[in-house]
């Protein structure tokens, strides 16, 4: 199996991209890069990596930062629990390890927000320990090379990991892992892989059998749910009320506006009655001075249908609600908002830079 690793490393020497996290052996920076790159394209992730490591160059600076600072820099990247877990892990490492990143795989994999894939990446890239990284790109390469997988189930994951261990070069695990990940990202791509000039053309079982499109087996699609959110923008002069979201829903710890949710598209009258009931408001306090166009935002398993209701009055009952604060509109840019809210803010408050 050593031949596979040699072929991958030779290909990588010629085709690898120049990416910032490939110029470091610092486990902290490798960790940040891998957290950012989960479910994120490299082009987008690179900018976030540079912003985060510039603001928080080490574990101590990340641990000491406020969650608002972290979430503001993370804004727009999605999957916000990744940022929350990253911050918590930095705090844990400061409290229990004096800010020193562990070197043992078994210890690293127990840290919040770090699973087997990220742990393997850290120990192989930073410490040259022989653990295979298995991300989506690696699964695709191995599945095609060895015709692994009939259905995307636990057996498939186990068989892929076993093959990944077999072809890993224990003497150069970091280089091998970088090479196979890059090969999947650039050559053995999901659709229309470049098989005719592939370095594995004489080794790939899927290509030999004319079944490249069959591998890897596809996951069952998750049910997409629709949610209907109604955001109330209480404003007066140059002040506005904003609301910090809880950790038990989408966009944890980010900011939006006081909200009600309905089961389907609802009339302004229905939404207004829900607003009055939620905050014990009078008719005069819930006059919609403007209703926005519909905003649609797609998440991995949800599609959000949203409207924004402008109310040129700030009622005391809403102002005194926990998790709601009144700020100057010029300070909106200092808070982290989900992308859906940011689109509205850009349009309504002209915040686009």
N, C-alpha and C positions, 0 to 999 in steps of 0.2 A: 504493500500500500504506500510505501515511501515515494514511489514514482509520481503519484497524484500530487503530493505536496511539492515536489520539485517542479512539476509543470506549472502549478499555481504560482509559485514564487517567481519563476522565470517570466511568466505572463505579467505578474504584478510589477516587476522591475521596469517594464516597458510602459505599462498602461495606467499606473496608479495616479490618482489625483493628488494635488498638493493641498492638503487640508490641515488647518492649524493644530488640531489635537494629535496629529501624527508627528509633531516635533517635540513631544514631551514624554517623559516617563513618570511624571507626577501623577500619582493615583487620584488625587483630588480633581485635577483637570480632566483626566480620562473619565472619571465618574460623572462630572458635569456634562461632558460631551455625550456620553451614552444616555443619560437621562433626557437630555434635550432631543436626541435623535430617535427616541422611541416614538413611533407613529408620526415622524416628521421627516420631510424631504431634506437632503443634505444642504441644498442651496439656502433654504429658509433657516435650517438649524444652525448653519455656520454663523449667521448674523447674531442669533440669540446667544450662542456660545461665547462669542467675542464680547457682547454686551455684559453677560453675566460674569465672566472671568475678569473683565475690566473693573466692574463694580465690586466684585467679591473675589479677590485674587487668591484667597486661601480659606481654610475651614473656619478660622476665627472670624473673619469679616462676614462670612455668610451667617454664622451662628449669631453674631451680634446685630445683624440687620433686622429691621422690623419686617413683619410679614407683608405689610403694605409695600415696602420697598421692593421686596422679592416679587410680589405679584404684579407690580407695575412693570418691571422689566420682563416678566413672563407674558404679559398681556398680548393676546393674539395667537399664542402658541397652542392653546387648547390643552385638554387633559390636565386641568389645574392641580389635581391632587399630586401630580409629579413634583410640582414646585413646593407644595406644602410638605411632602415627605422629605424632599431634599433639605429643606430648612430644618426640619425636626432632626434629621440624621446629623446635620452639622452641629446642632445643639447637643445631641447625645455624645458625639465624638469630643466636643470640648469638655463636657461634664465628666466623662468616664475615661477618656484616653488622652487628655491634655492636648487635644487638637491633632493627634497623630493618627493617620489613616492606618487601619490594620492591614497586615500582609497575608493573613490566613484566609483561604477561600471560605471555610466553614464559618468563620466569624463575620466575614463581609456579607455573606448571603443572608445573614440574620438581620442586617440593618434595614430599617424601614425604607421601602421603596426600591430595594435592590433584590432582584431575583437571580436565578441561576445564570441567565444570559449576561447581565451587567457584571455580576461577580466574576464570571469567567473572563470577560473583556478586561476588567481591571487587573486581575492577577497575571494574565498572559501578557498584556501590553506593558504593564508597569514592572512586573517582577519575573517575567519569563517562566511562569509556572504552567505545566502542561494541561490546561483545561480548554476544551473546544468551545468556541462561541457558536451559538445556534440561533441566528435570527431568521427572518423570513427569506432573505437572500440565500443563506447557507442551506436552509431546508430545500429550497428550489433546486440548487445545484446538486445536492446529494441525491434528492429524489429522482432527478433525471439521470444522473450518472449511473445509478444502481437500480433504477426502476423500483424505488421504494414507495410503497403506499397504495392501497386500494381505496380506503376511505380515510378522511382526516380525523383520526381518533387517537386514543392513548397509545395504541400499538404503533401507529405511525410515528408519533413523537419519540417513543422509545427506540424504534429502529433507526431513526435519523440520528439520534444522539450516539447510538452504538457505532454507526458508520463514521460519524464525525470524529469519534475517538480513534477509530482504526486508521484513518488517513492523516491524523494530526502528527506533525513532526515534533517529538518531545524536546528536541534540541533547539528548535526555533518556533515555539508555539505562537509568539506574538506576531511574527512575520507571516506565518501560515494563516493565522486567523484574519489578519488584515487582508491577505491575498484572496481568500475564498469569499469574504464578504464583498470585496471590491469586484470580484469576478461575477458574482450574482447581480450586483448593482449595475454593471456596465455591459457585460457580455451575455450572461445567461438570464436575460430579463424575462418578465412574466409573459409578455406578448411579443411575438416575432423575434425570438432569440436569434443571434447571428451564428447559426449552426455551421454554415458552409465554410467559414474560416475559423472555426473554433479549435483551440488547441487540444480539446478532448474528443475530436471527431472520431478517432479510432478507439475511444474508450467508453463513450456514452451509450448506455444500454437503451435509453429512450430514443435516441437518434437512430441507432441501429435497427430498432423495431418500428420506426416510423410513428412513434407515440409520444413525441415531445409535448404535444398539447395536453396529454392526459396527466402529466405530472407537473407539480405535485397535486394530489387530490384536493379538491376545493372544500373549504369549510361550508357548513350549512349557514345560509344567510339568516341573520337575526331579524326578528320582527321590528320594524320601524314604527314607533309610536308618534302620534301627533299631539303637541301640546299648544294650548292657546293662552298666551300670557298678555296681560294688560298692564302697562306701566304708567304710573301717574306722576307727571312732572309738575310738582308744586313749586312755583317760582314767584318771586316778588322782587321787583327791581333787579339787582345784580346778585340775588341770593336764590339758592335752590336746595331742595331736600334730596339727599341720596341715602341709599340703604345698603348696608353690608350683608351679603348673603351668608347663610350658614354653610357648614361643611357637609350637610346631609343631602345635597342636591347638586345639580349642575352648577358650574362656575363658583366653587367654594371660595369664600373669603374675598371675592371680588365685589365690586359695587354695582348697583343698578338703582332703580327707583322703587318706591312703594308699589306693591304688585298684588293683583288678584289673578287667579287662574280659573278658566272655565273649561268645560268638557268639550265644547265645540265653538264654532264661530258664534258670537253673541252680539246682540244689538247694544248700542251705546247706552240705552235706557237700562238694560239688564246689568251692564258693567257698572253703571253709576249707582244702582241700588246696592250692589255688592260692596262698592267702595264705602257707601254710607253706613252699611251694617258693620263693616270691618273696623271702622274708626269712629263710629258714632257721630257722624257728621250731618249737618243740616243741608237742605236743598241749596241754600246760598253758598255753602262752602264747597259744593261739588259741581260747579258750572264748568263744562268743558269749553274752554276758549278756543281750543283747536284740537283736532284729532288727526293723527298722522296717517300716512299711507300704510298699508300692511307691510311688515318686514318679515321675511322668511329666512331662517337660518338653519342649516342642516348640520346635525351632530352625528356621531357614529351610529347611534341607535334611536335618535329622536329628531323630529323636525319641529322646530319652534315657529309658530305663527304669532307674531306680536304686533301690537299697536301701542302708540304713545299718546296719552291724553294730557294736554297742556292745561293747567289750572293756575291762573294768575292770582293766587291767594295761598297763604301758608297757614292752615288751621293749627291751633294749639294742640289738639288731640293727636295729630299726626307728628308734629314736631317733638312731642314728648315720648314717642314710642321708642322702646329699646332698639338698637341697631340702626336708628335713623339719625342723621346729623344734618345740620344746616351749614352750607359752605358758600363762599363767594363763587360765582360762575367762573371767574378767572382761575380758580384753583381746581377746576374739574380735571385739568390735564395732569394734575399731580396724583391722581387716584387711578387704580387699576380697574378697568371695565372690560367685560367680555366684548368680543368683536361686534356682536349684534348691537349692543348699547353704544359702542364707539361710532358705528355708522350713523346712528341717530344724532349723537352729540356733534359730530362733524357737520351734519346738515343743519341742526337747529341752533347750535351755539357757535358755529363757525370755528371749530377747534382744530381743523386739519392744518397740520404744519406744512 
